[in-house]
Amino acid sequence: MIYREAGQFKTSYASDQAIFPIAQDRWFVGLATLAALVVPPLAASEYWLQAVLIPLLIYSLAAIGLNLLTGYAGQLSLGTGGFMAVGAYAAFKLTTAFPSLNIIAVFVLSGVVAAGVGLVFGIPSLRIKGFYLAVATLAAQFFLVWLFNKVPWFVNYASSGTITAPNRTVFGVIVTGPNATAPVRYVTALALVVVFALLAKNLVRGRVGRSWMAIRDRDIAAEIIGVRPLRTKLLAFGISSFYCGVAGAELVFLYFGSAETFAFDITLSFLVLFMVIIGGLGSILGSFLGAAFIVLVPILLTNAPQSLGLHLPVALQKQLELMVFGGLIIFFLIVEPRGLARLWQIAKEKLRLWPFPH
Amino acid sequence: MTELLYGIAIAPFKDMVGSPAFFAEVLIGGVFAGLMYSLVALGFVLIFKASGVFNFAQGVMVLFAALTLVGLLERGVPVVGALLGTTAVMVALAWVIERVVLRPLVNQEHIILFMATIGLTFFLEGFGEMVWGANVKKLDIGIPDRSFIVAGVQINQLEMFAALTAAVLVAVLGIFFQRTRVGRALRAVADDHEAALSIGIPLKTIWLIVWSVAGIVAIVAGIMWGAKSGVQFSLSLVALKALPVLILGGFTSVPGAVVGGLIIGVGEKVGEVYWGPLVGGAIENWFAYVLALAFLLVRPQGLFGEKIIERV
């Protein structure tokens, strides 16, 4: 009853296959995107933009990337942090080598570099499957982080061993670096994530996405009906790493400002995997929901005791946070193993019929 | 270029032949380190074999067991009592995990269960530190961390003891799996949940047993690792060390965990000592993974894993 789609007839093939076939959905998503573009830069405080919204958008992009690989193509990967590091270091090298290059182009190019690295580490997936593959991708994670740590060329021989985002402008507005304001960085991250999410959505609806899902559901059967495993799996690794690379570059350039390899360690890989699974495997919307969950819950947990008037010792609070976080993950997996996206879908179905039973 | 090739292909071997005693020391160090990895990997294998769960929490279970043991000892409980107490705690933990985490998630996909165990990792980490405190503790098991010399080769007493324990543990587990009634039931469950259920094997009891045994293995691993490097948070990271051992040996094979551990341990030490300096050292973190990967490309199911048969 939340809305009625009666009277909306699909008269052409295109309207039947649209991303949002129902007009209300189209309007809702359009308005939500517009609101996301306009409201936070005007209304949200610096803290909200910097600590919540910007990381949320960037992690969403990374989660979409991993979701393409794990949720759609069925290849479990724990190397996300490594691929994000590739993006970040590639962006740093590119923008310091070619300062006049547009920073958006730098992001995209560093995504391409990450895609190349992803292709290389995707090769074992042709022979190794399941958890064996997951552990094998850890090789990528540890090797890449070690590499960036060891070779000073990647940080332009900086003695601190960190990469720092320089000031770069788009259309005369400073987008990255210490002088970029939070609203500008927010809008940049939003624009990128909207474009790439739309791209991903179209990708998974089309021929490529279908071949991924065929491989995921039963790879031998897919091979028999003519899906090429080599091309399909490597494509999944490449495109997924592209997304992760762009997200990694954004993470340093739009969020941290400067970073060491430590920022890209295995914890990050697990974090992104959490987002994908809590949000829902094989769902673009789920990537956003999962990222929101993982970003918001720790903040909520940190602030909850104070707002309840409790003053806990720091160590105890940290431990409680870990426990509640772990407990929540198990809880959500039990409630709905198919993720928040599935919960949202069920809620929508229920609301559509409400108050009638059928 | 020739210098690099020389460094990779000739110099290390020259060093090995040049000082055989040192080479033997490196090898023995590798064997001991490998057995320590095996101890952790064993816990993974047990649980994966019987329930198909890739239990990422094994590392933190090791930490939790060590913390509990040290905590009890610190409170003046005698050693035997502390060991029994820790065992009781680990069995209780197994029961709770079976009840709260596994039972509601029966028949879910592997990746979901894997995630649940990562959630468990977070929970146990927080819980263990809350109960027993977060500072580094010393675990003294009465064996000095001293070395003695046999035929010009230094051997660490503690590592020697750990290696022996690992060997005994593997033998006991092997007999348990192959010779006892429960062991046979475990193998049946590992083979096919539904078939095992249909012939009257109580799945829940079996899972409880398996998780308890994994808990006990965690205690042994916790004692050994704790005695070596102190009981602290980083103990849970040994899980990451055990993963390459696991894929090398095969997820489902107890002997695989040991042989895999030995290969990784020796490979890692030899690689670090002889080839590490070429690339700036600290290659221990990823070398094991790359080594395991190289093996996997030849045998995708690991050295001793069950042959993967795929049907449409």
Boltz contact constraints between the chains, C-beta under 6 A:
constraints:
  - contact:
      token1: [A, 127]
      token2: [B, 297]
      max_distance: 6.0
  - contact:
      token1: [A, 127]
      token2: [B, 300]
      max_distance: 6.0
  - contact:
      token1: [A, 128]
      token2: [B, 296]
      max_distance: 6.0
  - contact:
      token1: [A, 128]
      token2: [B, 300]
      max_distance: 6.0
  - contact:
      token1: [A, 131]
      token2: [B, 54]
      max_distance: 6.0
  - contact:
      token1: [A, 132]
      token2: [B, 247]
      max_distance: 6.0
  - contact:
      token1: [A, 135]
      token2: [B, 243]
      max_distance: 6.0
  - contact:
      token1: [A, 135]
      token2: [B, 247]
      max_distance: 6.0
  - contact:
      token1: [A, 136]
      token2: [B, 293]
      max_distance: 6.0
  - contact:
      token1: [A, 138]
      token2: [B, 289]
      max_distance: 6.0
  - contact:
      token1: [A, 139]
      token2: [B, 289]
      max_distance: 6.0
  - contact:
      token1: [A, 139]
      token2: [B, 290]
      max_distance: 6.0
  - contact:
      token1: [A, 139]
      token2: [B, 293]
      max_distance: 6.0
  - contact:
      token1: [A, 142]
      token2: [B, 285]
      max_distance: 6.0
  - contact:
      token1: [A, 142]
      token2: [B, 286]
      max_distance: 6.0
  - contact:
      token1: [A, 142]
      token2: [B, 289]
      max_distance: 6.0
  - contact:
      token1: [A, 143]
      token2: [B, 286]
      max_distance: 6.0
  - contact:
      token1: [A, 146]
      token2: [B, 285]
      max_distance: 6.0
  - contact:
      token1: [A, 146]
      token2: [B, 286]
      max_distance: 6.0
  - contact:
      token1: [A, 150]
      token2: [B, 280]
      max_distance: 6.0
  - contact:
      token1: [A, 220]
      token2: [B, 310]
      max_distance: 6.0
  - contact:
      token1: [A, 220]
      token2: [B, 312]
      max_distance: 6.0
  - contact:
      token1: [A, 221]
      token2: [B, 312]
      max_distance: 6.0
  - contact:
      token1: [A, 277]
      token2: [B, 115]
      max_distance: 6.0
  - contact:
      token1: [A, 319]
      token2: [B, 126]
      max_distance: 6.0
  - contact:
      token1: [A, 319]
      token2: [B, 129]
      max_distance: 6.0
  - contact:
      token1: [A, 319]
      token2: [B, 130]
      max_distance: 6.0
  - contact:
      token1: [A, 322]
      token2: [B, 122]
      max_distance: 6.0
  - contact:
      token1: [A, 322]
      token2: [B, 125]
      max_distance: 6.0
  - contact:
      token1: [A, 322]
      token2: [B, 126]
      max_distance: 6.0
  - contact:
      token1: [A, 323]
      token2: [B, 123]
      max_distance: 6.0
  - contact:
      token1: [A, 323]
      token2: [B, 126]
      max_distance: 6.0
  - contact:
      token1: [A, 323]
      token2: [B, 127]
      max_distance: 6.0
  - contact:
      token1: [A, 325]
      token2: [B, 122]
      max_distance: 6.0
  - contact:
      token1: [A, 326]
      token2: [B, 119]
      max_distance: 6.0
  - contact:
      token1: [A, 326]
      token2: [B, 122]
      max_distance: 6.0
  - contact:
      token1: [A, 326]
      token2: [B, 123]
      max_distance: 6.0
  - contact:
      token1: [A, 327]
      token2: [B, 123]
      max_distance: 6.0
  - contact:
      token1: [A, 329]
      token2: [B, 119]
      max_distance: 6.0
  - contact:
      token1: [A, 330]
      token2: [B, 101]
      max_distance: 6.0
  - contact:
      token1: [A, 330]
      token2: [B, 116]
      max_distance: 6.0
  - contact:
      token1: [A, 330]
      token2: [B, 119]
      max_distance: 6.0
  - contact:
      token1: [A, 333]
      token2: [B, 112]
      max_distance: 6.0
  - contact:
      token1: [A, 333]
      token2: [B, 115]
      max_distance: 6.0
  - contact:
      token1: [A, 333]
      token2: [B, 116]
      max_distance: 6.0
  - contact:
      token1: [A, 334]
      token2: [B, 104]
      max_distance: 6.0
  - contact:
      token1: [A, 337]
      token2: [B, 108]
      max_distance: 6.0
  - contact:
      token1: [A, 337]
      token2: [B, 112]
      max_distance: 6.0
